[in-house]
Amino acid sequence: MLDGQVLQIYSSETCVWYEHVLSPRECNWSYESVEFKGKLHWYNPPNIVAFDPFNLAERGLIGRHPPELEEAPNAIPNQPIIFCLGVCRGCLQLMSLAICSPQLLLSIWEVKDEDHHTGKPVLTLNRRLDIKQMLCRDSCITTTINTLTSFYAVSLRVVRLLAFHPRCKHILYFNISNRLVVCNLQIQELYVIGRVPTYCQASNVFQLVHPLWPTPLPIPTHASTYSDGPSYVVV
C-alpha cells in the first residue's frame, strides 16, 4: 500500500509490517506492477523501477534507466503513449501503443541484462507494427480502432494494454471497448474472447498458469500458438 512516499510492506514470515521511503520520482503508479526475479517492477516513465523487499538496507529501490524510447514516426504532439509491463517466458517486457496518424503503432520491448559498461539494463525493441493493419472479425473492435486517430484526445480511455501471455511470445491481451481482445502477432489477427463488465476497468490482470501433467506432448508446427499448457487471464 502506498501512503504518500512511504511504501508499507507486510512479511508473512515475520508477521510484521515494514516501511520504506520512496523518492518522489519513483512514486508514479500509473501502471501496474509485476514480479520478476524476486523483485517488484513498475514502469515510471521514463524509467523501470525495481524494488527488492529483501534488500531494503542496502538498496531497496533500483533505478532502471532504459534508453529513450524510439520516437514513433508521425506521432501526434502531446499525445500520451500507453504502456504495459509484463513477463513472458522468463523475460521482462514492455509494450507501448502510440497514435501516429494514420497508424496505431504497437511496440514490444525487452529488458535485457545490465550492460557491462554502464551497469544499466538495456531496453531492446523487438517488434513494431500497425495494429490497424491486423485482421479483426469483430465490427465493434474494427470501428474503435479506425476512429482512434479521429478522437485521439479521449481514445486511449477505450483501449488498455492488459498483459503478455506468460508462455507464448506471440499473444498479447487488450481491453478494447470493454471487450477482452487477444492480439495474435503470429497470424496478425485481433479477436474477442470475452466481455468485460462495465463496472470493471480491467486494469488489474492476474495471470494463472496451470502446470503441465503428466507429460507435455510435442506441439505440431501448425497448431495454435497457445502452447505449453493452459493459461488464464483474470480481470
C-alpha positions in Angstrom: 0.0 0.0 0.0 1.4 3.4 -0.9 0.8 6.2 1.6 2.4 9.4 0.2 6.0 8.5 -0.2 6.0 5.6 2.2 5.8 2.1 1.0 4.3 -0.3 3.6 5.4 -3.9 3.3 4.0 -6.9 5.1 6.0 -10.1 5.7 4.1 -13.3 6.1 7.2 -14.9 7.6 7.6 -12.5 10.5 4.0 -11.2 10.5 5.5 -7.7 10.8 4.8 -4.5 8.7 7.8 -2.6 7.4 8.0 0.9 5.9 10.3 2.1 3.1 10.5 5.7 1.9 10.3 6.4 -1.8 11.7 9.3 -3.6 9.1 11.5 -5.5 10.4 10.4 -8.9 9.8 6.8 -8.0 6.2 7.2 -6.9 4.3 7.2 -10.2 1.9 4.3 -10.0 0.0 4.9 -13.2 0.9 1.5 -14.5 0.5 -1.9 -12.9 3.5 -3.6 -11.2 4.8 -7.1 -11.9 7.0 -9.5 -10.0 10.2 -10.5 -11.8 13.1 -12.5 -10.3 12.0 -11.8 -6.8 11.6 -8.1 -7.2 8.6 -5.8 -7.8 8.9 -3.9 -11.0 6.8 -1.0 -12.3 7.1 1.5 -15.1 7.7 5.0 -14.0 8.3 6.9 -17.3 10.9 7.1 -18.5 12.3 4.5 -16.0 11.6 1.0 -14.9 11.8 0.8 -11.2 12.8 -2.5 -9.4 12.0 -2.9 -5.7 13.7 -5.6 -3.7 11.8 -6.2 -0.4 14.6 -8.5 0.9 17.3 -5.8 0.4 16.0 -2.7 2.0 19.0 -1.7 4.0 21.5 -1.9 1.1 19.5 -0.6 -1.9 15.8 -1.2 -1.8 14.9 0.7 -5.0 17.0 0.3 -8.1 16.5 3.0 -10.8 16.3 1.3 -14.2 17.1 3.9 -16.8 16.4 2.4 -20.3 17.4 4.3 -23.4 14.9 6.8 -24.7 12.1 5.1 -26.5 12.5 5.4 -30.2 10.1 8.2 -31.3 7.4 6.8 -33.5 7.1 8.4 -36.9 4.2 10.9 -37.4 3.4 10.8 -33.7 0.7 13.3 -32.6 2.3 16.0 -30.4 1.4 15.9 -26.7 -0.4 12.6 -27.2 0.4 10.3 -24.3 1.7 6.8 -25.1 0.2 4.0 -23.0 2.5 1.2 -21.7 2.2 -2.2 -20.1 5.0 -4.0 -18.3 4.9 -7.8 -18.1 6.8 -11.1 -18.1 6.8 -13.6 -20.9 8.9 -16.8 -21.0 11.0 -15.6 -18.2 11.8 -12.2 -19.8 10.7 -8.8 -18.6 9.0 -6.9 -21.4 7.3 -3.6 -22.1 4.7 -2.9 -24.8 3.6 0.6 -25.9 0.8 1.9 -28.0 1.1 5.2 -29.8 -1.3 7.0 -32.1 0.8 8.0 -35.2 -1.7 9.2 -37.8 -2.8 7.3 -39.8 -1.2 4.4 -37.9 -1.7 2.9 -34.5 1.7 1.6 -33.6 2.3 -1.2 -31.2 5.9 -1.7 -30.0 7.3 -4.6 -28.0 10.5 -4.0 -25.9 12.5 -6.5 -23.9 14.6 -5.5 -20.9 17.9 -7.3 -21.3 20.5 -7.9 -18.6 22.6 -5.0 -17.4 25.2 -3.5 -19.8 28.8 -4.3 -18.7 29.9 -0.7 -19.4 27.0 1.3 -17.9 25.7 -1.2 -15.4 22.2 -0.4 -16.5 19.6 -2.7 -18.2 19.3 -2.4 -22.0 15.8 -1.9 -23.5 15.7 -3.6 -26.9 13.0 -3.0 -29.5 11.9 -6.5 -30.6 8.9 -5.6 -32.8 6.8 -2.7 -34.0 3.7 -2.9 -36.1 0.5 -1.1 -37.0 -2.4 -2.9 -35.4 -4.9 -1.2 -37.8 -3.5 -3.5 -40.5 -4.3 -6.6 -38.5 -7.3 -8.8 -39.3 -10.3 -8.3 -37.0 -13.6 -10.1 -37.4 -15.4 -8.0 -34.7 -17.0 -4.9 -36.2 -17.1 -3.1 -32.9 -13.3 -3.5 -32.4 -12.6 -2.5 -36.0 -14.7 0.6 -35.7 -13.0 1.6 -32.4 -9.5 1.1 -33.9 -10.3 3.0 -37.1 -11.7 6.0 -35.2 -8.8 6.3 -32.7 -6.9 8.9 -34.8 -10.0 11.0 -35.1 -10.7 11.2 -31.4 -7.2 10.9 -30.1 -7.9 13.2 -27.1 -10.1 10.6 -25.4 -9.3 7.5 -27.4 -6.9 5.9 -25.0 -9.6 5.6 -22.4 -11.3 2.9 -24.5 -8.1 1.0 -25.2 -6.0 -0.6 -22.5 -2.9 -2.8 -22.8 -3.6 -5.6 -20.3 -0.9 -8.3 -20.3 1.6 -10.6 -22.1 0.8 -14.3 -22.4 3.2 -15.9 -19.9 4.4 -18.5 -22.3 3.6 -17.6 -25.8 5.5 -14.5 -27.1 3.0 -14.0 -30.0 0.0 -13.4 -27.7 -1.0 -10.1 -26.1 -4.2 -9.1 -24.2 -6.0 -5.8 -24.7 -9.2 -4.3 -23.4 -11.0 -2.5 -26.3 -14.4 -1.1 -25.8 -15.0 -3.4 -22.7 -14.1 -6.5 -24.7 -11.2 -8.8 -23.8 -9.2 -9.0 -27.0 -6.4 -11.3 -28.0 -3.7 -9.8 -30.2 -2.0 -12.7 -32.1 1.2 -11.3 -33.6 2.0 -14.6 -35.4 -1.1 -14.6 -37.6 -1.7 -10.8 -37.5 -5.2 -11.1 -36.0 -7.3 -9.5 -33.3 -10.2 -11.5 -31.9 -12.6 -11.2 -28.9 -12.6 -13.9 -26.2 -14.9 -12.3 -23.7 -16.7 -9.2 -22.4 -15.5 -7.0 -19.6 -18.3 -5.8 -17.2 -18.9 -2.1 -17.5 -18.1 -1.6 -13.8 -14.7 -3.3 -14.2 -11.9 -1.3 -15.8 -9.8 -4.4 -16.3 -6.7 -2.6 -15.4 -5.7 -5.2 -12.9 -4.7 -8.5 -14.5 -3.6 -11.7 -12.8 -2.1 -14.5 -14.8 -2.8 -18.0 -13.7 -0.8 -20.8 -15.3 -1.6 -24.5 -14.7 1.4 -26.8 -14.6 1.6 -29.5 -17.3 0.7 -33.0 -16.2 1.6 -35.7 -16.6 4.0 -35.1 -19.6 3.7 -32.4 -22.2 3.4 -33.6 -25.8 5.2 -32.0 -28.7 3.1 -29.2 -30.3 2.7 -29.6 -34.2 4.1 -26.6 -36.1 0.6 -25.9 -37.4 -1.1 -25.9 -34.0 -2.4 -23.0 -32.1 0.0 -20.6 -30.6 -1.4 -21.3 -27.2 1.4 -23.7 -26.2 3.0 -25.1 -23.0 -0.3 -25.7 -21.2 -3.4 -23.7 -20.4 -3.1 -20.1 -19.2 -5.8 -17.8 -17.9 -6.2 -14.1 -17.5 -8.2 -13.0 -14.6 -9.6 -9.4 -14.5 
